[in-house]
Amino acid sequence: MSIPILERKRYMIGKYEIIAQPFAYSSHMFRYTVFVDGKRIGAMASVPSESDCLFMEKPPIVPPLVPYQAVYRPGRPKKGAPPRVATEPPQPPREELPHGMAFPQANDDR
């Protein structure tokens, strides 16, 4: 017994013509091909809406990518700027913790 193959379906959504044809060896999945004025503008695997068809006909404008600029280094001093003054290093922790708490002992059992 073979898988029954469904027939093509053709319908209109607004000004867009949709042709649904089954995928090969599939009984329930369709490829929806979208046409406008007889010209193919795209295809989808799910049922397209009119906004999907409009998106395929006129996709939004995507701005060009900005290349990485090696001259922009945030946080770095400008050329010719005076050197940074070294600040005092933070104080090391005290040997004794308040309330009699002890430092955890490091062990090699990882």
Buried (B, 14 or more C-beta within 10 A) or exposed (E): EEEEEBEEEEEEBEEBBBBBBBEEEEEEEBBBBBBBEEEEBBBBEEEBEEEBBBBBBEEEEEEEEEEEEEEEEEEEEEEEEEEEEEEEEEEEEEEEEEEEEEEEEEEEEE
